[in-house]
Amino acid sequence: MTAAYPDRHDGPAPDVDVAVVGAGLAGVGLGARLRRAGRTGFTVLERADDVGGTWRDNVYPGVACDIPSALYSYSFLPQPAWSRVFAPGAEIHRYVRDVVRSEGLAPHLRLGTDLMGARWDDDAGAWRLTTSRGPLTARVLATAVGRLSEPRVPEIPGLGTFPGQVFHSARWDREVPAGLRVAVVGTGASAVQLVPEVARRAASVVVLQRTPPWVLPRGDRAYAPGETPPDRAALAAEAERLFDARIAGTRAEAELQQRARAHLRAQVPDPALRALLTPDYAVGCKRALFSDDWYPALQQPHVTLEPGAPLAVEGSTLVAASGARYEVDVIVLATGFETTRPPFAHLVTGREGRTLAEHWVEGMTSHASTVVHGFPNLFVLDGPNAGLGHHSALEVIEAQIGYVLGALDHLDATGEPLEVSAAAEDAYTREVDRRAAGTVWLRGGCRSWYVDERSNRLTLLWPGRAREFGERFGTFDPAPFAAVAHRQAGHRMDRLGITPGQACG
């Protein structure tokens, strides 16, 4: 059932100045800033029936923010009333919905609208979109689909014939009754949050661990009534200092590793179990996790840690790589997402008929983590090298939004499509590779979803501090862009009857 927004537009989208794909934190944030800049000619396409992105999709028990809540709202629209140090997922989802209402974004929403294809039209200097609700033309296309939107489902022989329930953690079945035998595949961020909660309701739990994570103390608590939330600037400065620990071989890295080991020793007295839970790679190489109840949950008598991946499913029996067999009623796949090869890239076709997926065949590349050569007037939010391994993702997202707004002003002034040069993209890629080479993400001795599996390049994270990213790429610089040669001179958006201030809906 589609979410209730009184002013939401249900009909087919008209031609617009800006088409935004995705209504998570990036897409909603861009929409809010467009409205505040007086730009009403935009639409936000969302395939689901509500906004919220990953916070709409992930409803598993225990889902919550893994950075302090005070850093997890837009700087231009802070949330002063988080209930906990680490906000529950439902609270974050409610915040995104509240932003839609308070910023007047409902008339721009096209919920239940799936992007089926987007092709650059050189003659018109515009993007031609095919959606589940019909065609749409836009001068500018901004993708904001996120990196945690497409669940990764492992190929396990026999999984399709399992007689019980099977679902990914991001597609949680809220109707699962208590008292069942549950298998959880994976020990990443979602598993660390959900296993302690599942263990409270299940008859038994087996956790299949391919690689143990590094876990740090969380220190979560509820805020007292009337308690003043932490200072955002102070928290941001503290988060920035954590970047030092992401440089391999530094004292900060060693200190963080000691802290993680101390947490493990304090919570797991059994040396045999502690050995199974000790990673053989540097802390931060994979996503560092925060929990005070993960280790205690694994030591409950009805919870079993299986140190290996699932090998097969035979009827209701889950067979582990060790040969161990477990009779289960439910299999939860906490196996992550398609990150380095985003499925939406197959839908976007730039100049000369080349898709974004083809451009990224050796791994995602860009300039300023936002624009891609061969794809005029395309802005990719939360895409190549746009994540942070030490800070809030919103720090980069907000910088990218500022970049897009500046680009729109430049487009209005010149009337010419914007395409970043190949040289600029190559130079940025070389810079990212050079800076990534000294980080734990490449030198830490692990395989992670931050690193492209074909090229072994760091393609998900920005290998620097958030402040530097904002200072360099929070405003638009036209210098790296080359003029787009049109096959037919004189074609402009005014030929299509679209103007930057055009109302949408």
Phi, psi and omega in degrees: 000134184287138181298150184270109170235111191307325184260013184293145180268122183260346184278180177297144182287135175283176173294142188224169175282315182230127172253122179254129180253112180113131182241043170271203182298323180290312182293318179292321178298318177296317178300318179297317180290326175298314179299316181294334178275003179082014180263109182254355182273059180219160174224150178245113180269131180221124183289333181276180183264012179203165176275175173120342176058230184298334180279343170279318187283324185266106180237019180295154180298131179093358182298133183199166175294146178250015167232160180306135185304327183299339178266359189248048170213162181296140180296331180273357179209067185294152175258108184272000191235037174298145183278336186222167175301318176244106189294139172297154183302319182298328179291320178293318177301317179297323177299315180298318179296321179296323178297317178304316182287313185291331182265005176067037184270349184306317181296344182265352184281138169235082180286158181064028182240113184264131173284123181254344178178151176218127183229133178285129177256105185294324182296317182274343185065044185207166176263132175257116183254140170250123181234169179292349178248014177117176183283161181206139175245136181220140176294321185233140175242127177237117177268133181221051187272349177076171181254358181239048184245340182244104182301141175263120182250119182288154176272106179242114181308129178089354183300323182291345181256004180300127185284345180270204181264136177230128176204155176281153180301332179276001177232050188298136177267107184288349183270001181297123181284166176283167173081017181260166175267118190243136170249132176245120180263115179116151180224037178271202188299318181292316181299318182298330178277319189275328184302313179301326180285317178299321182298335179287339186245341187272154174289322176205155179223132169242129181252118180266113186251113173280314180222126179289146176268157167279132183237132180248157178301143183261311179068035179285150175196161175281145174283140177286152177305129179080000180292134178285127180294159180300153179291125184298317182296320179293319178295320179297319179295321178295319179296320180299325180295336179293342180297330180304327181284353178268359175266120185299138175083004182272164177296323179297322178295316180297320180294321178294322178296319178297322180295318179294319179295322179296321178296318179295315180296320183292328186260344182234094181286334182287117184295329179292314178293321180299323178296321179293333184264004181265116179292157177252025180226169183290144176298134182095344178299312164264172180301121176287134185251159182232120180198144172251355183238001178294305181298315177300324180298320183290346181261005176288148186297335181262010179245131180241131173265117178257111185279069178178164181279160174291139180262320182193166173240126180237100186063236178264014181256126175264122183259124180272164180299335179285349185098349178295146183236136183228125174278122184224158177256335184223138173241119178257124180263094175266063194248017172082199191224164173282105188251307186282340179236073186296127182302330182297338183296337177286344184267347187254118183245122182265205178299150177063021172072019181263131180279161177297325177297321178291322177296329183260023185298332177262014182116150183296136176223165181189181163243135180059021181060018189223327184237152188227133179297138181092359183229078184299146175055029175249133178232123183256110177270143177057040183247234185299126176050039181247004176265168177233136179265010184215000192209179179288135177300335181294338178298315178285318181303315180294324176296318179297321178299318177299322178298315180297317180298319177294322178296322178296319176299319179294319178298319178298322184286325186259331183075001182256139176302153181253123174226122180292147182285154176298323181296320180293319178295318179297317181296318179295318179298317178296321179297313179301314181298318181295316182286328180289335187301331182263008184265163177293341181293332177250338184249004187274356175082029179225170168249130183220167179284001173281339190249132179294130186286343180267315185264346185060028175264148172284109185243353182261327189251150170276120185276053180199185180279153181296321182299318179297318179301314180297320181292325183275323190235014176278350174232155185275134176241116183284350187303320183282006185257143177249147179295140178271123179280123180267145176291331178234113182294148173092354179284125180224169180296337178293339174294335181267356182078025182247131176235155185303329183266008185300135178290149182244111175090000000 
